[in-house]
Amino acid sequence: MTGRGRGAKSPEDSRGRLLRATLPHVPFDGWSERALRAGAGDAGIDPALAQNAFPGGAADLVEFFSSDMDRQMLERLGDQDLAAMKVRQRITTAIRTRLELLASHREAVRRGVAFLALPRHAALGLRCLYRTVDAIWYAAGDTATDYNFYSKRVLLAGVYSATLLFWLNDSSDGFAATWAFLDRRIAEVLKVGATVGRTMTSLLDLPDRLFASGPGRWRRGNQR
């Protein structure tokens, strides 16, 4: 018989269990080795095994938390009929879904934002943000392979980041103010995106327009 025995746990299962046990400690101890040790104690996991699960310490834990939220977001979105929605609705639904998943861990998220704001964690923060917006566009059915692939993710990164920060300080009922803020940001980005798209198309067409005037004219211009 090959493979894992019945009931065997994968490394990801163990990391998930350790993350869930650590999260209640993060509001008090931050994303830290201390919080990780406390979570290991609550989960009945040997501290040495906990360290092996996240050899990079708090940074690894934050990255795993972010990727786990992306995974859960995609799972929930898989249960919705996104194909029947317009792209704008798909993006809005994806961002709302992710923030709703984060709602029970809002203080841990606040600590995470502060953690990633430190200069030494800037690369990690950008990596986590990119993965999130890429997952959102993937769920929305994006198939772009040209410059739009990057421009879409850059624009969405701004929308998601701004909405996340607004959400962290939102005390409105059911986060109604956040959803209104999100709608406004997406509307603004659609306008910007259309302008960027026209500008990029013009720039990409520029070489064709230059050479369309004829090689003789191009050479004469260079000989002056």
N, C-alpha and C positions, 0 to 999 in steps of 0.2 A: 504494500500500500504506500502510495506516495502522497506528498503534500502535507498540509497541517492536519493534525488530529482534530476531531470534533471538539469545539470549544476553545481551540487555540487562539491566542490573540496576536494580531499583527503588531509591528512596531508603531504603526499609525494609531491603532486602537489604544495602545498604552500611552502614547503622547496625548491623545485626545482626553483620556481619563485624567492624566496629570494636569492638563490645561484646565479642565473643568474644576478640578480640586483647588487649583491655584487662583483662579479668577476672584473668588470671594476675598482673598487677601490683598489683591492688587490695589483696591481703593485706599488701603491703609499703609501698605509697604511699597507701593509702586511696582513697576515691572523690574523686579530685583531678584537676586539670589535668595534673599530672605523670604520673599513671597513664594518662590519655587520650593524652598525647603519646607515651608509651612504646608504647601499644597501636597508635597510628597508625604508628609506626616499624616495628613487627613486621608489620603488615598491608600495609606499603608504600603507605600513604595519606599524602598531603601534609598536614602539620599544619593548614594553612589550611582544607582540605576537612573535616578532622576537627572543627575548630571550627564550621564551617558545619553539620555534621551534628548537633551538640549545642550550639547557640548559648548555652544556659543553663549550659554547662559541666557540672560534676559532678552538679548537681541534675537536669539533663535526662538524664544517663546513668543515674542511679539510678532515675528514673521509667521509663525505657525498659526497664531490666533487670526491674523489677517487672512491667510490662505484658507483657514477653516471656515471663516465667515463667507468668503467667496464661494466655497464649495456648497455651503448650506443655501446661499442665495440662488445658485444655479439649480439646486435640487427643487427649491420652492417654485422657481420660475418654470421648471419643467412641467409642473402641474397646471400651468395656466395656458390659455390659448393665445399665445403671443402672436401667432401668425394672423389672427383676426384683428390685431391692433396696428395702428400706424406706428412708424418708427419712433416718433416723439412719445407716444404712449408706452411703448416698450421700454424706452430709456427711463421714463418717469417711474414706471412700475418696478424696474430693476433697482433703482436707487432707493425707492421707498421700502422695498423688500429688504434690502441690506440694512438700512437704518432701523427697521422694525426688529430685525434679528439682533442688532446691537443694543436695543432699548433696555434690556435687562442687565446690561453691563456698561451703562453710560459712564460711570465714574472710572471704570477700568479703561474705557476708550479715551476719556479725558487725560488720564495718566499716560496713555499710549501716545497721544498727540504731543504731549510735553516731552516724552522720551524721544520721539522721532524728530523733534524740533532741535535737538542738540546737534551741533555741527558734526560730531563723530558718527552720528546715526543718519546723516542726510542721505547717503546712498541707499540705505535700507528703506527709508521713508519713500524715496522715489520708486524703488523696486516694488514695494507693497502697493503704492498708488497705481503704478502702471498695470500690475496684475489685476487690480480691481476694475479699472476702466476697460481693460482688454476683455475681461470676463463679461462685463456689461454689454459691450459691443458684440461679443460672440453670441450672447443670449438674444440680442436684438437682431441677429441674422446678418451682421455685417460681413461682406465678402470683398471689401476693397483691398486692392493690392498695390495701388499707386500712391501718390503723395497723400491722397485722402485717408489712407490707413493711419498715418501719423497725425494729420491735422485733426481728425475726429477724436483721437485719443487725447491730444493736447487740450482741445476745447472741453472735452468731457472731464478731464482731470481738474480743470478750473471749476466747473460746475459742481462736481462731487465734493471737492475740498471746501468750497465756500458753503455748500449746504450742510456738510458735516459740522463745521464750526458754528453755523447758525443753530443747528439742531442741539448742540451741546448746551446751549444757553436758552433753549426754548422751554417756557413753562406753560404754553398754551394747551388747552384741552385737546388731547389726541394728537399733539404736535401739528395742529392745524396751521399755525404760522409758518412752520417749516415747509409744509407742502405748498403753501402759497408762494413762499420764497423760491422753492424749487421750480415751480411753474414759470415764475418770472425769469429766472436765470436761463432756463432752457429756451424760452422765447427769445431772449437776448442773443443767445449763442446761435440760434437758427439764423438770425439776421447776420451775425458776424460770419458764420460759416458760409452763407451764400456769397458774401462779399469776398471772403478768402478764396472760395472756389473759383469765382470769376477771375480774380487776380492771378491765381496760380495757372489757370487755363491760358490766360493771355501770355504769361511768362513762358509757359511750355510751348506755346505756338510761335513765339518770337523768332526762333531760328528758321522755321519754315517760311515765315513772312519775309525774313531778310533774304533768304536764298531764292524766294519766288520771284524777286526782281530781276534775276538772271545773273549768271556768273560773270558775264562781261562787265556789267555795271558794277558788280562788287569789286572786280579787279581794278577797274578804272578809278574807283574811289580810293583804293589803297595805294595807287601809284601817284596820287597828288602830293 
